[in-house]
């Protein structure tokens, strides 16, 4: 294969699109989810003529928590199916936060289901909890599968705890997370075989099958079929790797028919580099230049084994890319004035927005040292070309440092409360920025946050 050196990023004219009203999709998705949960409770209600005694109350509560846990499993998979409508209207990072929050509910419901059912059955049969557990697991149809699935859920919950997740590489955590697919598959058969609300209830069974088959079809199509089809069509490869700052490199990628990807400034792809030690992991990196018909560019800081290895990629290395993903785009803009607030390598999606967002744009870029200000030359050129303001804030030397507070931000951007704010950076920086923006009077609906945590 021959590779060509891509040209320097061209400057794209800012779009003239007008600010858009908020999308109704997030509200509609919430209504559908809660409506489904109400339907699940109605299934239990219609199937339960009466509840008598402590055993009846315990088993009834166990049935409710089991139904809700089963329904929530399907919803969690749907949120991560990367359906374009949800991804563009809600945002991948926001969906990931919903998924993480829902995961905690699923684990809590599943644990409650197990404990309540065992306790209720033990009271009803007047046996010990241990004996009842053994009887359920070994003698009820598909309950051994359900037990294995429940154990896999617990393992996933443990590795997803923040204190544990910080200690393991992203690639390892992501691989272990795939165990939830097997867990859901095993638990599904247990629900239909042992669930009192499904045995003998053909309409309920068909509804459950429909729900899970629909979610499985969306997962298979958008997470597997579409990426494979795009890989064969676009045939991406590494064209060049350029150093940008200490530990920071830009990777230029070329291929066929790149315009058909319809990537937007601010979006990201999940990149899988088909070379030794990297082929098995697909990591999310934002575009750091506006999409070009001949190439795409990402800029990455070495913060782990995978990101550090990008500096050693060879031209011609094949690449699989899933995406584009994310709603961190001009579609979120509500006003004609914008502040872009970035920290560290979080500048990458903001650089593309600084180039293309219409209206009056101010960029504030924070870093630890002046030499850590990646892409500074490009940012200065963009600021000069469009007559925009760019402010650099560094922690060292102290003379150039500035606290991330409402007062400090208003000193740089006096009309801060009138602007949309696009925020991207490390977790500590973004948490401080969110507090400062709230204190400065920026409405929550006009703060658009791209998280590094998913």
C-alpha positions as a Python dict, from the first residue, in 0.01 Angstrom:
ca = {
    (1, 'X'): (0, 0, 0),
    (2, 'X'): (119, 352, -75),
    (3, 'X'): (37, 632, 166),
    (4, 'X'): (36, 1001, 97),
    (5, 'X'): (119, 1282, 334),
    (6, 'X'): (-203, 1471, 409),
    (7, 'X'): (-203, 1846, 371),
    (8, 'X'): (-214, 2077, 670),
    (9, 'X'): (-570, 2113, 802),
    (10, 'X'): (-762, 2356, 586),
    (11, 'X'): (-968, 2628, 749),
    (12, 'X'): (-1338, 2577, 696),
    (13, 'X'): (-1578, 2866, 687),
    (14, 'X'): (-1806, 2879, 992),
    (15, 'X'): (-2155, 2747, 926),
    (16, 'X'): (-2437, 2997, 895),
    (17, 'X'): (-2700, 2771, 1045),
    (18, 'X'): (-2931, 2933, 1298),
    (19, 'X'): (-2955, 2811, 1660),
    (20, 'X'): (-3198, 2523, 1700),
    (21, 'X'): (-3464, 2463, 1966),
    (22, 'X'): (-3407, 2175, 2210),
    (23, 'X'): (-3482, 1831, 2071),
    (24, 'X'): (-3792, 1658, 2213),
    (25, 'X'): (-3625, 1316, 2180),
    (26, 'X'): (-3479, 1297, 2537),
    (27, 'X'): (-3821, 1370, 2690),
    (28, 'X'): (-3994, 1120, 2461),
    (29, 'X'): (-3736, 851, 2545),
    (30, 'X'): (-3798, 906, 2917),
    (31, 'X'): (-4174, 878, 2864),
    (32, 'X'): (-4135, 554, 2667),
    (33, 'X'): (-3903, 401, 2928),
    (34, 'X'): (-4129, 487, 3220),
    (35, 'X'): (-4435, 380, 3020),
    (36, 'X'): (-4275, 39, 2969),
    (37, 'X'): (-4202, 11, 3340),
    (38, 'X'): (-4568, 90, 3414),
    (39, 'X'): (-4672, -184, 3170),
    (40, 'X'): (-4447, -430, 3353),
    (41, 'X'): (-4611, -342, 3685),
    (42, 'X'): (-4953, -379, 3521),
    (43, 'X'): (-4853, -731, 3413),
    (44, 'X'): (-4784, -826, 3775),
    (45, 'X'): (-5106, -657, 3893),
    (46, 'X'): (-5325, -840, 3641),
    (47, 'X'): (-5163, -1173, 3728),
    (48, 'X'): (-5196, -1134, 4107),
    (49, 'X'): (-5552, -1162, 4239),
    (50, 'X'): (-5445, -1135, 4604),
    (51, 'X'): (-5144, -1127, 4834),
    (52, 'X'): (-5174, -1321, 5160),
    (53, 'X'): (-4927, -1345, 5447),
    (54, 'X'): (-4561, -1256, 5482),
    (55, 'X'): (-4456, -1520, 5228),
    (56, 'X'): (-4699, -1378, 4972),
    (57, 'X'): (-4576, -1022, 5023),
    (58, 'X'): (-4212, -1129, 4993),
    (59, 'X'): (-4261, -1337, 4680),
    (60, 'X'): (-4481, -1065, 4530),
    (61, 'X'): (-4208, -808, 4585),
    (62, 'X'): (-3958, -1056, 4444),
    (63, 'X'): (-4167, -1096, 4128),
    (64, 'X'): (-4194, -717, 4084),
    (65, 'X'): (-3820, -658, 4125),
    (66, 'X'): (-3745, -948, 3890),
    (67, 'X'): (-3978, -814, 3620),
    (68, 'X'): (-3835, -464, 3650),
    (69, 'X'): (-3477, -596, 3642),
    (70, 'X'): (-3551, -796, 3327),
    (71, 'X'): (-3712, -496, 3159),
    (72, 'X'): (-3428, -266, 3264),
    (73, 'X'): (-3170, -505, 3114),
    (74, 'X'): (-3329, -462, 2772),
    (75, 'X'): (-3335, -83, 2815),
    (76, 'X'): (-2967, -74, 2916),
    (77, 'X'): (-2870, -264, 2603),
    (78, 'X'): (-3085, -35, 2390),
    (79, 'X'): (-2913, 276, 2530),
    (80, 'X'): (-2576, 136, 2421),
    (81, 'X'): (-2692, 6, 2081),
    (82, 'X'): (-2561, 326, 1917),
    (83, 'X'): (-2885, 397, 1738),
    (84, 'X'): (-2818, 715, 1533),
    (85, 'X'): (-3144, 885, 1636),
    (86, 'X'): (-3062, 849, 2007),
    (87, 'X'): (-2694, 922, 1965),
    (88, 'X'): (-2740, 1249, 1776),
    (89, 'X'): (-3037, 1379, 1974),
    (90, 'X'): (-2917, 1280, 2323),
    (91, 'X'): (-2541, 1230, 2292),
    (92, 'X'): (-2322, 926, 2350),
    (93, 'X'): (-2179, 1053, 2678),
    (94, 'X'): (-2527, 1132, 2813),
    (95, 'X'): (-2654, 790, 2706),
    (96, 'X'): (-2354, 637, 2880),
    (97, 'X'): (-2443, 822, 3202),
    (98, 'X'): (-2802, 698, 3175),
    (99, 'X'): (-2665, 349, 3116),
    (100, 'X'): (-2438, 368, 3422),
    (101, 'X'): (-2718, 496, 3643),
    (102, 'X'): (-2956, 230, 3508),
    (103, 'X'): (-2694, -36, 3572),
    (104, 'X'): (-2696, 49, 3941),
    (105, 'X'): (-3075, 11, 3944),
    (106, 'X'): (-3052, -325, 3766),
    (107, 'X'): (-2801, -463, 4017),
    (108, 'X'): (-3010, -338, 4309),
    (109, 'X'): (-3330, -486, 4163),
    (110, 'X'): (-3161, -817, 4082),
    (111, 'X'): (-3016, -849, 4433),
    (112, 'X'): (-3353, -763, 4587),
    (113, 'X'): (-3524, -1016, 4358),
    (114, 'X'): (-3289, -1297, 4462),
    (115, 'X'): (-3315, -1225, 4834),
    (116, 'X'): (-3693, -1171, 4839),
    (117, 'X'): (-3774, -1482, 4635),
    (118, 'X'): (-3550, -1708, 4844),
    (119, 'X'): (-3688, -1565, 5169),
    (120, 'X'): (-4050, -1583, 5055),
    (121, 'X'): (-4019, -1941, 4924),
    (122, 'X'): (-3838, -2046, 5243),
    (123, 'X'): (-4125, -1911, 5457),
    (124, 'X'): (-4386, -2075, 5234),
    (125, 'X'): (-4218, -2418, 5238),
    (126, 'X'): (-4096, -2380, 5599),
    (127, 'X'): (-3736, -2465, 5512),
    (128, 'X'): (-3406, -2293, 5576),
    (129, 'X'): (-3269, -2028, 5344),
    (130, 'X'): (-2970, -2243, 5242),
    (131, 'X'): (-3186, -2548, 5167),
    (132, 'X'): (-3431, -2334, 4970),
    (133, 'X'): (-3149, -2177, 4769),
    (134, 'X'): (-3012, -2521, 4679),
    (135, 'X'): (-3356, -2642, 4574),
    (136, 'X'): (-3419, -2340, 4355),
    (137, 'X'): (-3082, -2345, 4180),
    (138, 'X'): (-3063, -2719, 4118),
    (139, 'X'): (-3425, -2816, 4056),
    (140, 'X'): (-3602, -2523, 3890),
    (141, 'X'): (-3574, -2503, 3509),
    (142, 'X'): (-3305, -2265, 3379),
    (143, 'X'): (-3240, -2127, 3726),
    (144, 'X'): (-2879, -2246, 3717),
    (145, 'X'): (-2841, -2031, 3402),
    (146, 'X'): (-3003, -1743, 3586),
    (147, 'X'): (-2760, -1786, 3877),
    (148, 'X'): (-2461, -1772, 3642),
    (149, 'X'): (-2607, -1463, 3476),
    (150, 'X'): (-2660, -1297, 3815),
    (151, 'X'): (-2297, -1373, 3908),
    (152, 'X'): (-2176, -1212, 3585),
    (153, 'X'): (-2383, -904, 3665),
    (154, 'X'): (-2214, -881, 4005),
    (155, 'X'): (-1866, -908, 3846),
    (156, 'X'): (-1954, -630, 3601),
    (157, 'X'): (-2082, -414, 3886),
    (158, 'X'): (-1759, -462, 4081),
    (159, 'X'): (-1529, -368, 3790),
    (160, 'X'): (-1751, -66, 3717),
    (161, 'X'): (-1712, 82, 4066),
    (162, 'X'): (-1516, 403, 4023),
    (163, 'X'): (-1238, 305, 4264),
    (164, 'X'): (-1185, -26, 4081),
    (165, 'X'): (-1229, 110, 3730),
    (166, 'X'): (-957, 370, 3784),
    (167, 'X'): (-709, 89, 3852),
    (168, 'X'): (-769, -110, 3533),
    (169, 'X'): (-704, -4, 3172),
    (170, 'X'): (-1001, 117, 2971),
    (171, 'X'): (-947, -165, 2720),
    (172, 'X'): (-967, -432, 2994),
    (173, 'X'): (-1277, -277, 3150),
    (174, 'X'): (-1445, -255, 2809),
    (175, 'X'): (-1369, -620, 2734),
    (176, 'X'): (-1500, -738, 3073),
    (177, 'X'): (-1815, -534, 3018),
    (178, 'X'): (-1908, -760, 2727),
    (179, 'X'): (-1987, -1026, 2989),
    (180, 'X'): (-2320, -850, 3041),
    (181, 'X'): (-2438, -979, 2703),
    (182, 'X'): (-2398, -1335, 2825),
    (183, 'X'): (-2555, -1243, 3160),
    (184, 'X'): (-2865, -1100, 2991),
    (185, 'X'): (-2892, -1402, 2760),
    (186, 'X'): (-2883, -1647, 3053),
    (187, 'X'): (-3124, -1443, 3265),
    (188, 'X'): (-3372, -1415, 2977),
    (189, 'X'): (-3441, -1788, 2967),
    (190, 'X'): (-3474, -1801, 3345),
    (191, 'X'): (-3740, -1529, 3332),
    (192, 'X'): (-3955, -1716, 3083),
    (193, 'X'): (-3911, -2058, 3246),
    (194, 'X'): (-3960, -1961, 3610),
    (195, 'X'): (-4143, -1628, 3606),
    (196, 'X'): (-4495, -1674, 3739),
    (197, 'X'): (-4612, -1389, 3516),
    (198, 'X'): (-4493, -1567, 3199),
    (199, 'X'): (-4572, -1934, 3253),
    (200, 'X'): (-4895, -2002, 3070),
    (201, 'X'): (-4932, -1638, 2965),
    (202, 'X'): (-4873, -1641, 2589),
    (203, 'X'): (-4930, -1266, 2527),
    (204, 'X'): (-4678, -1176, 2798),
    (205, 'X'): (-4425, -1421, 2651),
    (206, 'X'): (-4470, -1275, 2302),
    (207, 'X'): (-4428, -920, 2435),
    (208, 'X'): (-4105, -1020, 2613),
    (209, 'X'): (-3972, -1197, 2305),
    (210, 'X'): (-4056, -893, 2092),
    (211, 'X'): (-3878, -656, 2328),
    (212, 'X'): (-3559, -860, 2348),
    (213, 'X'): (-3547, -957, 1980),
    (214, 'X'): (-3592, -592, 1876),
    (215, 'X'): (-3308, -482, 2104),
    (216, 'X'): (-3087, -770, 1985),
    (217, 'X'): (-3154, -675, 1621),
    (218, 'X'): (-3056, -312, 1686),
    (219, 'X'): (-2737, -422, 1863),
    (220, 'X'): (-2643, -663, 1586),
    (221, 'X'): (-2706, -404, 1315),
    (222, 'X'): (-2555, -87, 1461),
    (223, 'X'): (-2272, -235, 1668),
    (224, 'X'): (-2158, -508, 1431),
    (225, 'X'): (-2307, -504, 1080),
    (226, 'X'): (-2278, -129, 1015),
    (227, 'X'): (-1910, -103, 1130),
    (228, 'X'): (-1814, -402, 915),
    (229, 'X'): (-1994, -259, 613),
    (230, 'X'): (-1824, 79, 659),
    (231, 'X'): (-1484, -82, 703),
    (232, 'X'): (-1517, -259, 370),
    (233, 'X'): (-1645, 56, 200),
    (234, 'X'): (-1403, 317, 334),
    (235, 'X'): (-1084, 108, 384),
    (236, 'X'): (-925, 345, 634),
    (237, 'X'): (-550, 343, 698),
    (238, 'X'): (-292, 552, 884),
    (239, 'X'): (-143, 814, 652),
    (240, 'X'): (87, 995, 895),
    (241, 'X'): (164, 1050, 1264),
    (242, 'X'): (278, 1399, 1370),
    (243, 'X'): (397, 1513, 1717),
    (244, 'X'): (204, 1812, 1854),
    (245, 'X'): (323, 1856, 2216),
    (246, 'X'): (502, 1648, 2481),
    (247, 'X'): (324, 1311, 2478),
    (248, 'X'): (66, 1434, 2222),
    (249, 'X'): (45, 1321, 1859),
    (250, 'X'): (-193, 1372, 1569),
    (251, 'X'): (-284, 1071, 1359),
    (252, 'X'): (-398, 1139, 1003),
    (253, 'X'): (-620, 872, 848),
    (254, 'X'): (-711, 839, 485),
    (255, 'X'): (-937, 606, 287),
    (256, 'X'): (-1215, 595, 31),
    (257, 'X'): (-1534, 801, 16),
    (258, 'X'): (-1474, 969, 351),
    (259, 'X'): (-1738, 1234, 283),
    (260, 'X'): (-2001, 959, 296),
    (261, 'X'): (-1927, 910, 666),
    (262, 'X'): (-2106, 1244, 725),
    (263, 'X'): (-1895, 1322, 1031),
    (264, 'X'): (-1959, 1656, 1200),
    (265, 'X'): (-1717, 1880, 1392),
    (266, 'X'): (-1724, 1778, 1758),
    (267, 'X'): (-1796, 1409, 1696),
    (268, 'X'): (-1577, 1107, 1766),
    (269, 'X'): (-1514, 757, 1633),
    (270, 'X'): (-1413, 436, 1807),
    (271, 'X'): (-1083, 348, 1643),
    (272, 'X'): (-939, -2, 1613),
    (273, 'X'): (-584, -8, 1476),
    (274, 'X'): (-507, -343, 1317),
    (275, 'X'): (-156, -389, 1445),
    (276, 'X'): (5, -601, 1715),
    (277, 'X'): (-114, -518, 2066),
    (278, 'X'): (-386, -278, 1947),
    (279, 'X'): (-624, -472, 1721),
    (280, 'X'): (-845, -603, 2002),
    (281, 'X'): (-935, -261, 2150),
    (282, 'X'): (-1163, 6, 2000),
    (283, 'X'): (-1098, 336, 2180),
    (284, 'X'): (-1298, 660, 2146),
    (285, 'X'): (-1104, 960, 2012),
    (286, 'X'): (-1257, 1285, 1887),
    (287, 'X'): (-1178, 1441, 1554),
    (288, 'X'): (-932, 1727, 1601),
    (289, 'X'): (-983, 1885, 1260),
    (290, 'X'): (-1296, 1945, 1057),
    (291, 'X'): (-1375, 1637, 844),
    (292, 'X'): (-1203, 1654, 505),
    (293, 'X'): (-1292, 1454, 192),
    (294, 'X'): (-936, 1315, 181),
    (295, 'X'): (-849, 1255, 546),
    (296, 'X'): (-960, 1254, 909),
    (297, 'X'): (-745, 1357, 1204),
    (298, 'X'): (-737, 1268, 1572),
    (299, 'X'): (-504, 1415, 1834),
    (300, 'X'): (-427, 1197, 2134),
    (301, 'X'): (-232, 1237, 2456),
    (302, 'X'): (-39, 938, 2593),
    (303, 'X'): (-233, 849, 2909),
    (304, 'X'): (-218, 469, 2889),
    (305, 'X'): (-74, 181, 2690),
    (306, 'X'): (-311, 215, 2395),
    (307, 'X'): (-287, 594, 2357),
    (308, 'X'): (92, 588, 2399),
    (309, 'X'): (124, 327, 2123),
    (310, 'X'): (-34, 562, 1869),
    (311, 'X'): (294, 753, 1844),
    (312, 'X'): (454, 439, 1697),
    (313, 'X'): (193, 359, 1434),
    (314, 'X'): (333, 302, 1088),
    (315, 'X'): (185, 459, 776),
    (316, 'X'): (-32, 208, 596),
    (317, 'X'): (-166, 45, 915),
    (318, 'X'): (-525, -60, 854),
    (319, 'X'): (-793, 97, 1076),
    (320, 'X'): (-1152, 6, 1161),
    (321, 'X'): (-1365, 302, 1270),
    (322, 'X'): (-1707, 287, 1435),
    (323, 'X'): (-1901, 609, 1408),
    (324, 'X'): (-1933, 899, 1386),
    (325, 'X'): (-2087, 930, 1732),
    (326, 'X'): (-2181, 1208, 1970),
    (327, 'X'): (-2408, 1512, 1990),
    (328, 'X'): (-2131, 1755, 2090),
    (329, 'X'): (-2195, 1950, 1771),
    (330, 'X'): (-2339, 2279, 1647),
    (331, 'X'): (-2685, 2119, 1673),
    (332, 'X'): (-2681, 2188, 2048),
    (333, 'X'): (-2630, 2561, 2008),
    (334, 'X'): (-2915, 2775, 2147),
    (335, 'X'): (-2771, 3127, 2107),
    (336, 'X'): (-2549, 3313, 1863),
    (337, 'X'): (-2271, 3358, 2118),
    (338, 'X'): (-2054, 3067, 2231),
    (339, 'X'): (-1779, 2997, 2481),
    (340, 'X'): (-1556, 2695, 2420),
    (341, 'X'): (-1394, 2588, 2747),
    (342, 'X'): (-1134, 2312, 2722),
    (343, 'X'): (-866, 2152, 2931),
    (344, 'X'): (-570, 1938, 2824),
    (345, 'X'): (-638, 1713, 2528),
    (346, 'X'): (-1006, 1805, 2562),
    (347, 'X'): (-918, 2076, 2312),
    (348, 'X'): (-954, 1826, 2025),
    (349, 'X'): (-1332, 1847, 1963),
    (350, 'X'): (-1330, 2216, 2061),
    (351, 'X'): (-1071, 2290, 1792),
    (352, 'X'): (-1313, 2167, 1525),
    (353, 'X'): (-1596, 2373, 1674),
    (354, 'X'): (-1372, 2681, 1699),
    (355, 'X'): (-1320, 2649, 1326),
    (356, 'X'): (-1680, 2591, 1222),
    (357, 'X'): (-1927, 2734, 1474),
    (358, 'X'): (-2106, 3045, 1346),
    (359, 'X'): (-2154, 3364, 1543),
    (360, 'X'): (-1932, 3514, 1811),
    (361, 'X'): (-1701, 3249, 1958),
    (362, 'X'): (-1450, 3274, 2245),
    (363, 'X'): (-1209, 2992, 2332),
    (364, 'X'): (-1055, 2943, 2678),
    (365, 'X'): (-790, 2670, 2679),
    (366, 'X'): (-640, 2550, 3008),
    (367, 'X'): (-326, 2336, 3044),
    (368, 'X'): (-62, 2260, 3304),
    (369, 'X'): (233, 2421, 3120),
    (370, 'X'): (270, 2634, 2806),
    (371, 'X'): (432, 2344, 2619),
    (372, 'X'): (120, 2132, 2689),
    (373, 'X'): (-99, 2363, 2480),
    (374, 'X'): (-147, 2127, 2185),
    (375, 'X'): (-248, 2272, 1847),
    (376, 'X'): (-175, 2626, 1969),
    (377, 'X'): (-47, 2739, 1630),
    (378, 'X'): (-366, 2625, 1460),
    (379, 'X'): (-583, 2789, 1725),
    (380, 'X'): (-402, 3122, 1684),
    (381, 'X'): (-443, 3104, 1306),
    (382, 'X'): (-814, 3024, 1338),
    (383, 'X'): (-865, 3308, 1585),
    (384, 'X'): (-695, 3554, 1348),
    (385, 'X'): (-888, 3427, 1045),
    (386, 'X'): (-1231, 3464, 1202),
    (387, 'X'): (-1161, 3755, 1435),
    (388, 'X'): (-1228, 3547, 1745),
    (389, 'X'): (-1070, 3563, 2091),
    (390, 'X'): (-862, 3282, 2239),
    (391, 'X'): (-735, 3283, 2600),
    (392, 'X'): (-463, 3046, 2725),
    (393, 'X'): (-451, 2968, 3097),
    (394, 'X'): (-169, 2756, 3242),
    (395, 'X'): (-97, 2639, 3597),
    (396, 'X'): (281, 2683, 3562),
    (397, 'X'): (437, 2936, 3585),
    (398, 'X'): (213, 3073, 3859),
    (399, 'X'): (216, 3423, 3710),
    (400, 'X'): (-5, 3298, 3425),
    (401, 'X'): (-231, 3085, 3643),
    (402, 'X'): (-597, 3164, 3700),
    (403, 'X'): (-847, 2978, 3921),
    (404, 'X'): (-1141, 2811, 3751),
    (405, 'X'): (-1407, 3022, 3921),
    (406, 'X'): (-1710, 3221, 3810),
    (407, 'X'): (-1525, 3547, 3878),
    (408, 'X'): (-1222, 3442, 3673),
    (409, 'X'): (-1437, 3325, 3381),
    (410, 'X'): (-1636, 3650, 3383),
    (411, 'X'): (-1307, 3839, 3375),
    (412, 'X'): (-1220, 3664, 3048),
    (413, 'X'): (-1575, 3658, 2908),
    (414, 'X'): (-1785, 3942, 3059),
    (415, 'X'): (-2108, 3831, 2883),
    (416, 'X'): (-2063, 3469, 2993),
    (417, 'X'): (-2424, 3428, 3115),
    (418, 'X'): (-2554, 3511, 2765),
    (419, 'X'): (-2356, 3236, 2590),
    (420, 'X'): (-2379, 2867, 2509),
    (421, 'X'): (-2084, 2685, 2665),
    (422, 'X'): (-1916, 2379, 2515),
    (423, 'X'): (-1708, 2212, 2786),
    (424, 'X'): (-1455, 1933, 2740),
    (425, 'X'): (-1164, 1826, 2958),
    (426, 'X'): (-1043, 1593, 3235),
    (427, 'X'): (-1300, 1502, 3503),
    (428, 'X'): (-1157, 1727, 3777),
    (429, 'X'): (-1144, 2027, 3550),
    (430, 'X'): (-1496, 1976, 3413),
    (431, 'X'): (-1646, 1934, 3761),
    (432, 'X'): (-1491, 2263, 3873),
    (433, 'X'): (-1603, 2431, 3550),
    (434, 'X'): (-1963, 2313, 3588),
    (435, 'X'): (-1978, 2464, 3938),
    (436, 'X'): (-1826, 2791, 3816),
    (437, 'X'): (-2065, 2815, 3520),
    (438, 'X'): (-2369, 2759, 3744),
    (439, 'X'): (-2244, 3027, 3982),
    (440, 'X'): (-2192, 3261, 3686),
    (441, 'X'): (-2557, 3228, 3590),
    (442, 'X'): (-2523, 3011, 3278),
    (443, 'X'): (-2847, 2806, 3245),
    (444, 'X'): (-2795, 2431, 3264),
    (445, 'X'): (-2961, 2381, 2923),
    (446, 'X'): (-2689, 2594, 2760),
    (447, 'X'): (-2393, 2401, 2905),
    (448, 'X'): (-2296, 2123, 2663),
    (449, 'X'): (-2058, 1879, 2826),
    (450, 'X'): (-1852, 1612, 2655),
    (451, 'X'): (-1740, 1354, 2910),
    (452, 'X'): (-1417, 1149, 2896),
    (453, 'X'): (-1560, 898, 3141),
    (454, 'X'): (-1749, 659, 2912),
}
